[in-house]
Amino acid sequence: MFRTFLSSLLFLSLFCQSTAQDIEFYKNLAETEQDTTLKMAALDSVIYMSFRKDNELFVSKSLEYIVLAKEQNDLKSAAKKAINLQSVLTYAMNDSRKAITVIDGVLSHKYKIDDSFLIGTLYFRRGRANYPIDLDAAIKNYSQSILNYSKTDYNYKGNSHIYRGHAYSDQGKFILASEDYQMAYTLFEKLKDYELMLYAQQGNITMYSIHGFFDKAKVERDRYLKKAQELDLDYNYSLTYYNQAIDYEKQGRYDDEFDYLLKAEAELDKNNSKQVFVGVHSKLAEYFSREGNFDEAENHLKMVEDDLNVLLNKNPANQLIYEGAKATYFHKLEKDNSALKHATTRYNIAKNSGHQEDKRDSYLQLAEIHESLGNYKNAMTFQKAYVSSKDSIFNQNNAFTLAYYQTLYETEKKEKALVERNNDVLLLENENSSFKRQMIFIALFTIGFFVVILLFRNQKYLKNNKILQERFSQKLIVSQENERIRISNDLHDGIGQQLLLIKNKLVRSNDDNVKLMVENAIDEIRTISRDLHPFQLQELGITKAIEYALVNIDENTNLFISSEIDNIDNIFSPEHEVNIYRIVQESLTNVIKHAEAEAIKVSIMKLNKLIIITIKDNGIGFDFQEKFKNLKSLGLKTLLERTKFLDGQMKVQSSINHSTLLEYQFPIK
């Protein structure tokens, strides 16, 4: 506890001072500190300060922290650091296998992590790490993350479905990908997170667009725009229009491309994405350059160049689009040396990005520029590279198209076969339905007839048997009560009176010891007589009799007694009052003997048509079913029989090591 507090305090102080001290201070502290908790706090500061600034330092210190956390059995902290480390290793350091190894090291202890969110996120991150190198492994991990996220983690489950959809899409398994995107859409819709819901819908659009299904992509985009309009989420219109323009460009439909670029430009003020801004104006510049309208082309290029943040950030995607537009502009102006400079920059960016379509377009642009410059050898080299890249993309798209339509064909084939089988079954059923109905009716009638007879006889037997049992129980209770009265009277009038005479004689003899013994015997006889038949019922009424019994328990035991008792005198017959008293008496006796309780609360409430008696203790409880089935345990059975005798209901709430509540309800007739 103290070490955790000290660690938190140190981390807070380090964080507050981080703006004033150099990162070297924390590095030295992490290297020299002997206390593990303080060392981890120092490492945490180094990790925080180096994030997105010094990737190598961030990775090395994160790995060191994870080792220490695992040694301290702090698996949650190790998991969090492994999760944060994945993106840097995979995307910044291009070392997916290292990221997988780190996450594997934490997941090997997953049974010690009692946080389903962390486990689900570890699998999700391992899926992200596997995505560039092994799509099957990525899919497997995304599936594991979905299974491990709890029911409340809809948001994260939705993300897992989206990324698994991307992986299925890259494998050409479009039906499975579409199902994942739809599942994510549904999850986000339940959460009413409409922005992420539309993002999930974008998955289908991107899948169709990337693999050349432009008509399907257009249909999905129109659905997306309609839904966004319904939800009043118009900030992404410019991106959607821009992506549709790119699809038209790929199809050579330049007029349609231009129309959608203008739509995208009109919506730019609602979208803060620099990439959309750069893309729209760069593509408009290309269009106007191809049309020979160089003034307009220059205006759009200037809009990009005036945004210094775009140029200073050197975002590869932004640069790629801008350099391509600039090269086209100079090439159409016949300033091919300048065009070559920008086209070469574009080619180098495309080569590093690994996107086949970007490299293909760069090859073609460089071939055209070199041809204009008279560099026919270079032009031929890039032309061959263009043709090779184009054929590769064409073959890949054909493979995806074949896979898509083959999947559709297999699905439709299965559905058709299922429909045919269902039709055959329906035909056979229709042909035999009349005969079957008759046979079923006869069989059901026969079975029903015998069942009704058996049920009637069985019910009659059970009813008669129950009546006999209840009569016997009631007679037994009455007989038992009469016998108690007789014994009580005999004790009081016979032995009690004789003991009083003996006591009076002993008073005159002054034998105090014998006198005390006789007095104790008289008290014992009175107690037994009172328990057998409480005289208070006749003299004071049932309400006072119950109160007297509670006072007697309070004075003669260590139990704390509390009560809330309404007056129920003259409501029941004397015979019924005796049974109610016995029920309360036996319930209290059971508590004293078996409950090991410290307190009892007794409540008697008088309602319009009902008397409710509750007796609650704080004892050790019992298993009602087990006690009731025990042949040696007659207490509960006797209580139930007395309750039935009064046409009442008995309820028991109890379990082992918990308090017990007995409730009796008696109707007022």
Secondary structure, DSSP 8 states (H G I E B T S, - for coil): -HHHHHHHHHHHHHHHHTTTS-HHHHHHHHHH--SHHHHHHHHHHHHHHHTTT-HHHHHHHHHHHHHHHHHTT-HHHHHHHHHHHHHIIIIIS--HHHHHHHHHHHHTTGGG---HHHHHHHHHHHHHHHTTT-HHHHHHHHHHHHHHS-TT-HHHHHHHHHHHHHHHHHTT-HHHHHHHHHHHHHHHHHHT-HHHHHHHHHHHHHHHHHTT-HHHHHHHHHHHHHHHHHTT--TTHHHHHHHHHHHHHHTT-HHHHHHHHHHHHHTGGG---HHHHHHHHHHHHHHHHHHT-HHHHHHHHHHHHH-HHHHHHT-HHHHHHHHHHHHHHHHHTT-HHHHHHHHHHHHHHHHHHT-HHHHHHHHHHHHHHHHHHT-HHHHHHHHHHHHHHHHHHHHHHHHHHHHHHHHHHHHHHHHHHHHHHHHHHHHHHHHHHHHHHHHHHHHHHHHHHHHHHHHHHHHHHHHHHHHHHHHHHHHHHHHHHHHHHHHHHHIIIIIHHHHHHHHHHHHHHT-HHHHHHHHHHHHHHHHHHHHHS-THHHHT-HHHHHHHHHHHHHHHSS-EEEEEE---TTSS-HHHHHHHHHHHHHHHHHIIIII--SEEEEEEEE-SSEEEEEEEE-S----HHHHHH-TT--HHHHHHHHHHHTT-EEEEE--TTS-EEEEEEEE--
